[in-house]
Amino acid sequence: MQVLTQSIVSVVFPRINLQKIWVASFILITSLIIFYIFQISEIASSTFHISSYEQSIAQLSQNNKDLEIKLSQLNYLTNLESILQNFNYEKVGKVYYIRIIDGQMAAKP
């Protein structure tokens, strides 16, 4: 019988300095927290600006509708009178109707 010899090979890992890992982790976590706080602040600010802009838009839309209504009320009669004057219409005093007796028609001579 042959004897098999096994050799154990040991792997040497480099020595890790735990203090450096802790410092790097602390710096990374601190910077992420600061970045998170900055983002939350920006989101809150943007939300406030959006809500104020929406209120301004709603108010301006209502003012626009009110102004359109006032403009249509003011300009309707003024425009009608100016259009009638441009077509040389005159104000009617009394209306006279022509009576046509049954069976008669008007013809051109």
Beta strands, then each sheet from edge to edge (+ up, - down):
end
